[in-house]
Amino acid sequence: MLEEKIREDEKNKVKKTKERKDKKTFENLSINLININGLTQTKYAELEEMFLRKEKELNLVCLTETHLKQDKIRISKDITEINSKRDTDGRKGGGLMILHKENNSIKFEKVPNVEKEILEIEGKCMDLKIRT
């Protein structure tokens, strides 16, 4: 009976250690707000290099004034993107986007909203519920 308990405890320890190794840990979480004044492929590449490729940092990049009318920017496969484009109602500018490195500890989704000028998201980031 005692041997079974010891074996079970050892299995649980191995399982927990494996789970910890599977989860990426980050030393810093940064939330960046940038008025990008027209997102281009070149600007996206700079953002990715500056904020989204750091190993021990988790960055959420929030962009305003993307000016995107359609999906012209090629987003890397390991980057998650949530965006809201301004309707073509004759007004120029607008557009919002949130970018972050693909990670199991971050799960956001767009909240339906009648106001097109607002990008509202909710979800979890590092087990913390967030709604913006």
N, C-alpha and C positions, 0 to 999 in steps of 0.2 A: 504494500500500500504506500509506504513512504517512498519507495523507489519510483513508483508511478508518478507521484507528486513531484519529485525532483526532476524526472524526465520532462514532465509537462511544463514545469517552470523554465527549464533550459530551452525547450522549444519556443516558448513565449518570448524569452530574451532574444533568441536568434531572429525571430519574426520582427520584433520591435527594432532591432538593430538594422535589419534589412530595410524596413520602412523608412527609418531615418536617413539611410544612405540614398534612397530613392527620391527623397524630398530635397530640393535645392534650398540652401539657406543663404540669406542675404544679410550683409552687414548694414546696409542703408536702404531706406525707402525714400525716394525723392518724387515730388509732384511738381512738374514743370508746366507753366502756362506761357505760351508763346503766341504773339500775333505774327503769323507767318507771312501775311500780306501776299497771298498767292502761292500755294504749294506747287512746286515743280519737282521733277525727278532729282535734280541736283540738290535742292534744299532737303528733300527726303533723305538722300544719301548722307548728307551732313548730319541731320538729326539722328539717323541710325548710328552713325559712327560716334557722335558725341554722347548720346544718352542710352541707346538701346543695346549696345554691344559690351557693356561693362560686366565683367564676371560676377563680382561680389555686390553689385548694386542693382536694385530693382527700381526702375524709373517708369513713372506714368507721365506721358507727354500729352498735354492738352493743347490743341492748336485752335486758334481763332482765325477768321478771315482766310479760309483755305481757297476760296474762289473756285471750287471744283463744281463743274456742271455734270460731269460723268466720271467714271472710274478710269482716269488716265494714268494714275501713279501705280507703279508696280511695287507692291508691298511684299517684303520678304516673307517666306512661308512660316518662319518661326516668330513673326510679329503679329499680334492681334490688333485689329483696327475696328473702331466703332465710329461711324460718322453720320453727320446730318448735313445735307446739301440744301442751299437756299433754292426755293422754287424759282423758276424763270418767270417772274412776274414783272419784268422790266427793270428791276433793281439790280445793281451791280454789287459784287462783293459777297460777304457772308460766308457761311460754312464753318462747321465745327468738326473736330476729329480728336479722338483719344487713341493713343498708341501705347502698347506695352509689350514686353517680351513674353512669349508664350510660356505659361507657368501654371502648374496645377493649383497653386495657392491663390490664383487670381481668377475670378469668374464674374464678369460683368455682362449685363445685357441692356439693350436699349429699352427704355420705358416708353410706351406709346404716348404721344403728346400731340394735342391739336395745334399747338404753337410751333411753327417750323423754325423759328429763330432760337429755340431752346433745345439743346441736346441733354436729355435727362437719362442717367444710367443708374442702375442699382446692382448690387451683388456683394461679393465678399473679396476682401484682399487680406491675406494672411490671417484668416479666421475673424476678421473684423467686418461687420456689416457696414456697407457704405451706400448711400443714396445721394446723388447730386442733382 
